[in-house]
Amino acid sequence: MTAREPELVELTTRIAVLSEAARADRPVPAGRLYGLPELPDDDIWVDIAGAAALTGVPPKTITGWLARGGPLRNPFPPADRIMYRLYWPRAEIESWRAREASR
């Protein structure tokens, strides 16, 4: 077995790829991650890059909202901390985005 070099991708690059796929209504890369629980109804887990891509909100703003319970008019959904990383079911992010767009 040969060793595989880790792929280093900047967060901004990852957000750009995900955002473009979402805007163009193309399938968004969404692989299963070993160790994350299965979600019902074919939902998928979204990390901070995915949340930023789906909402158009920068990652630092999202983490700031999580720390302060914001935004006040429509609080961002709390994340599940799994393996020291933040994850949300995509359905929760989409629901938040729909509420935000209706304001």
C-alpha positions as CSV (number, residue, x, y, z in Angstrom):
1,M,0.0,0.0,0.0
2,T,1.4,3.4,-0.9
3,A,1.1,6.4,1.3
4,R,-1.2,9.1,0.1
5,E,-0.2,12.7,0.6
6,P,-2.8,14.8,2.4
7,E,-4.7,17.2,0.2
8,L,-4.3,20.8,1.6
9,V,-7.2,23.0,0.6
10,E,-7.6,26.6,1.9
11,L,-11.0,27.3,3.5
12,T,-11.7,30.1,1.1
13,T,-11.0,27.8,-1.8
14,R,-13.3,25.1,-0.4
15,I,-16.1,27.7,0.2
16,A,-15.8,29.0,-3.4
17,V,-16.1,25.5,-4.9
18,L,-19.1,24.7,-2.7
19,S,-20.8,28.1,-3.3
20,E,-20.4,27.8,-7.1
21,A,-21.9,24.3,-7.1
22,A,-24.8,25.4,-5.0
23,R,-25.4,28.5,-7.2
24,A,-25.3,26.5,-10.4
25,D,-27.6,23.9,-8.9
26,R,-25.0,21.2,-9.5
27,P,-24.4,18.3,-7.1
28,V,-22.4,19.5,-4.1
29,P,-19.5,17.1,-3.1
30,A,-20.9,15.4,0.0
31,G,-19.0,12.3,1.1
32,R,-19.8,10.3,4.2
33,L,-17.3,10.7,7.0
34,Y,-16.4,7.8,9.1
35,G,-17.5,8.4,12.7
36,L,-20.4,10.7,12.0
37,P,-23.9,9.4,12.7
38,E,-26.3,8.8,9.8
39,L,-29.0,11.4,9.4
40,P,-32.6,10.6,8.5
41,D,-34.2,11.4,5.2
42,D,-31.0,11.4,3.1
43,D,-29.8,14.5,4.9
44,I,-26.1,15.2,5.0
45,W,-23.7,16.8,7.5
46,V,-22.4,20.2,6.7
47,D,-19.1,21.6,8.1
48,I,-18.2,25.3,8.6
49,A,-17.2,25.6,4.9
50,G,-20.5,24.1,3.8
51,A,-22.5,26.3,6.1
52,A,-20.7,29.4,4.8
53,A,-21.2,28.3,1.2
54,L,-25.0,27.6,1.7
55,T,-25.7,30.8,3.6
56,G,-23.2,33.2,2.0
57,V,-22.1,34.1,5.5
58,P,-18.3,34.1,6.3
59,P,-17.1,31.4,8.7
60,K,-15.9,33.8,11.3
61,T,-19.3,35.5,11.4
62,I,-21.0,32.1,11.9
63,T,-18.6,31.2,14.8
64,G,-19.2,34.6,16.3
65,W,-23.0,34.1,16.1
66,L,-22.6,30.7,17.8
67,A,-20.6,32.3,20.6
68,R,-23.1,35.1,21.2
69,G,-26.4,33.4,20.1
70,G,-26.9,35.6,17.1
71,P,-28.2,37.0,15.0
72,L,-30.9,38.2,17.4
73,R,-33.7,38.2,14.8
74,N,-32.9,34.7,13.6
75,P,-30.3,32.8,15.7
76,F,-28.0,30.5,13.8
77,P,-28.7,26.8,14.6
78,P,-26.3,25.4,17.2
79,A,-23.7,23.0,15.8
80,D,-23.0,19.5,16.8
81,R,-19.4,19.2,17.9
82,I,-18.2,15.9,16.7
83,M,-14.5,14.9,16.7
84,Y,-13.6,18.5,17.7
85,R,-15.3,20.0,14.6
86,L,-18.6,21.8,14.0
87,Y,-21.3,20.0,12.0
88,W,-24.9,20.8,11.2
89,P,-27.5,18.7,9.3
90,R,-27.9,20.4,5.9
91,A,-31.7,20.6,6.5
92,E,-31.1,22.9,9.6
93,I,-28.9,25.3,7.5
94,E,-31.4,25.3,4.7
95,S,-34.2,26.1,7.1
96,W,-32.3,28.9,8.7
97,R,-31.5,30.3,5.3
98,A,-35.2,30.2,4.3
99,R,-36.2,32.1,7.4
100,E,-33.4,34.6,6.9
101,A,-34.5,35.2,3.2
102,S,-38.1,35.8,4.3
103,R,-37.1,38.7,6.6
